[in-house]
């Protein structure tokens, strides 16, 4: 009797469970018979800013810090282990900076006086060390002047933490005048924190400058080029655009230290080094050795955009310093140099070699125009001062280059009085593309998947230019790239995609961070001197970008967009090139969910595929030790007649790709 009652009880529970499961099944309808809007090629892109050592010490593959002795403290990054400040150093020697002229971009060089060549050494610490790999080749170059011929040889050694030599070469400084010397050597050991040690044969004085070390194996094998693994991660996103050189770095703390693109082109040795504005921005992460050599400058940004198949999107100063800092303004009657910079940049990017700036581009190795279509005026300025300046820029740019699309901005927040004012004024001006920024909680991203559902379809287009879920709070050093942040961004991105009529460009920010030298978290890509990996957020971006399709389709539940009902989110597109229907589904709940998809207006084939990004714990993250802990897994999907049935795991992002006939 007891067993019978127990069996009935279990059966009842199973029936209730079945009813509950059926009640939870979400029925979706995709209408493939008509295109809601065309998906712009620029829909998903990349935002690069030189923050977190993303350029020098990161993407730009130079391994020597302060190579030309131009930091505010000219010997920063250089050590002299056998030299004492209060000594004549007769058993060693000493090095000190010489300043030639403040009018020159590269005005300093290093004079080394060697009293005893057996006791003197000059060492560069690199960017939190120098990362070298066993059997890899490295290219050394430097400028030297040996006025009295006393120095017979300069020896360069890579050393590890135990002073063991793991790579060596030398040059003979055979000229009294400045001369450039090059050499190549091979590392015999992998080491993340190596240093470059310089010693000499002969006693006397020698002058040194532009001491440089690059891996031979750079992106596309370009000499003194970009770090290969980092560019590969960018390339693998298949981005629609690359925004550069950043956000706040465009503005500068003051106008004098704003980013000026003309100072970032031409011969790399003649580009003026300056302090990076993130050097002193945050008390929680002071980085006094963070400077910009501009070895990665506007020419290299345009070239990188071309390499990775992305439309270039440069952002320029509008005559306003960062309003979080000084907020310094260029008077309205002194804006001409700023406007001319914008006009000259378009000429540099697009004009033929008969023009001044087109010729310079050709002289740098790129006769063919870069096909610039977009330009940004200001970063995230706010208030009437910005609108006044934007009007002047717009008038001047459109008068000379009417086809250039101008990006304007609504400030640093997605709401509030600054946002409302800017949006109202920019709509009056018929602005083409408005940049919105949001650094909010994961919950905000989930709750705002419908943000653009009611935006005016005839108004300005939107560039979701900077966004990232903040696990703690904005600009907090404890923010993490955890899975909750990533899948919450994915939920929001379904809303961006569903509103492709309005939203034309989107990008996560910031893009990169050095493990030992970051200022801001979270970040899309993490790297150290040897390794790099994409965060969970990276893989969300990659999934959307590589599956953006060509045409937006309607996907609804009971006639309504899925924007969080039952913790589910969805968007759908078709790709006319691959003949696929692509459905993106995000389940942010704690349990699996059943979904059925009724696809109308298209004849399906028999096979498809399903890509899943999932992790059981919302705090999970990718790390250097486990770089692909959260990464896409692809499986075959057998298309059935009628509705497509899916079981979405808890905390998951799913991309369903259905072949059509």
SULZI-V572816 format. One record per backbone hydrogen bond with DSSP energy under -0.5 kcal/mol. CO is the residue of the C=O (numbers start at 0). NH is the residue of the N-H. If there is no record, write none. Layout:
{{CO,NH} {CO,NH}}
This chain:
{{0,4} {1,5} {2,6} {3,7} {4,8} {5,9} {6,10} {7,11} {8,12} {9,13} {10,14} {11,15} {12,16} {13,17} {14,18} {15,19} {16,20} {17,21} {18,22} {19,23} {20,24} {21,24} {24,26} {25,27} {25,595} {27,597} {28,30} {28,555} {29,31} {29,599} {30,553} {33,35} {36,551} {37,39} {39,42} {41,505} {42,505} {43,239} {45,47} {45,242} {46,48} {48,50} {50,53} {51,513} {53,58} {54,57} {54,59} {58,60} {58,226} {59,56} {62,64} {63,66} {65,68} {66,210} {71,73} {72,75} {74,77} {76,124} {78,122} {79,82} {83,86} {84,86} {88,91} {91,114} {91,115} {93,112} {95,110} {97,99} {97,108} {100,103} {104,106} {104,272} {106,99} {108,97} {108,110} {109,111} {109,207} {110,95} {110,112} {111,113} {111,205} {112,93} {112,114} {113,203} {115,118} {115,119} {121,197} {122,78} {123,195} {124,128} {125,127} {128,126} {128,130} {129,131} {129,193} {131,190} {132,135} {135,186} {136,215} {137,139} {137,184} {138,213} {139,182} {140,211} {141,180} {142,208} {143,178} {144,146} {144,206} {145,148} {149,151} {152,200} {153,170} {154,198} {155,168} {156,158} {156,196} {157,165} {157,166} {158,194} {159,162} {163,159} {165,187} {165,188} {166,157} {168,155} {170,153} {170,172} {171,173} {174,145} {178,143} {180,141} {182,139} {184,137} {186,134} {190,131} {193,129} {194,158} {194,196} {195,123} {196,156} {197,121} {198,154} {199,201} {200,151} {200,152} {203,113} {205,111} {206,144} {207,109} {208,142} {209,211} {211,140} {212,62} {213,138} {215,217} {216,227} {217,220} {218,221} {221,224} {224,60} {225,218} {226,230} {227,231} {228,232} {229,233} {230,234} {231,235} {233,236} {233,238} {234,237} {239,310} {240,45} {241,312} {242,47} {243,314} {244,49} {246,249} {246,250} {247,251} {249,258} {251,321} {252,325} {253,256} {254,257} {257,259} {258,260} {259,262} {260,263} {261,264} {266,269} {267,270} {273,291} {275,278} {276,279} {278,286} {281,284} {282,285} {286,289} {288,290} {289,275} {290,292} {291,273} {294,296} {296,300} {297,301} {298,302} {299,303} {300,304} {301,305} {302,306} {303,307} {304,309} {305,308} {310,241} {311,372} {311,373} {312,243} {313,375} {315,377} {318,329} {321,324} {321,326} {327,320} {328,330} {330,333} {331,334} {334,337} {334,338} {335,339} {336,340} {337,341} {338,342} {339,343} {340,344} {341,345} {342,346} {343,347} {344,348} {345,349} {346,350} {348,369} {348,370} {351,354} {354,358} {355,359} {356,360} {357,361} {358,362} {359,363} {360,365} {361,364} {372,404} {373,313} {374,406} {375,315} {375,377} {382,385} {382,386} {383,387} {384,388} {385,389} {386,390} {387,391} {388,392} {389,393} {390,394} {391,395} {392,396} {393,397} {394,398} {395,399} {396,400} {400,403} {403,405} {404,374} {405,407} {405,432} {406,376} {407,434} {415,419} {416,420} {417,421} {418,422} {419,423} {420,424} {421,425} {422,426} {423,427} {424,428} {425,430} {426,429} {431,460} {432,407} {433,435} {433,462} {434,409} {435,464} {435,465} {437,439} {437,467} {439,469} {440,444} {441,445} {442,446} {443,447} {445,448} {447,450} {449,452} {451,454} {455,458} {460,433} {461,463} {461,503} {461,504} {462,435} {462,464} {463,506} {465,437} {466,508} {468,470} {472,475} {475,478} {479,481} {480,535} {481,485} {482,486} {483,487} {484,488} {485,489} {486,490} {487,491} {488,492} {489,493} {490,494} {491,494} {491,495} {492,496} {493,497} {494,498} {496,499} {498,501} {498,502} {501,461} {501,503} {504,463} {505,44} {506,466} {507,46} {509,523} {510,524} {512,526} {513,516} {523,534} {524,512} {525,532} {526,514} {530,527} {532,525} {534,538} {535,539} {536,540} {537,541} {538,542} {539,543} {540,544} {541,545} {543,546} {544,547} {549,38} {550,573} {551,35} {551,36} {552,571} {553,30} {555,28} {556,559} {559,556} {560,562} {561,569} {563,566} {564,567} {566,587} {567,563} {568,585} {570,583} {571,552} {572,581} {573,549} {573,550} {573,575} {574,578} {574,579} {578,659} {579,574} {579,581} {580,582} {580,657} {581,572} {582,655} {583,570} {584,653} {585,568} {585,587} {586,651} {588,650} {592,647} {593,25} {594,645} {595,27} {595,597} {596,598} {596,643} {597,29} {597,599} {599,31} {601,603} {602,660} {605,638} {606,658} {607,636} {608,656} {609,611} {609,634} {610,654} {611,613} {611,632} {612,652} {616,619} {617,483} {619,482} {623,626} {625,622} {625,628} {628,630} {632,611} {634,609} {636,607} {636,638} {642,644} {643,596} {645,594} {645,647} {646,648} {647,592} {650,614} {651,586} {652,612} {653,584} {653,655} {654,610} {654,656} {655,582} {655,657} {656,608} {656,658} {657,580} {658,604}}
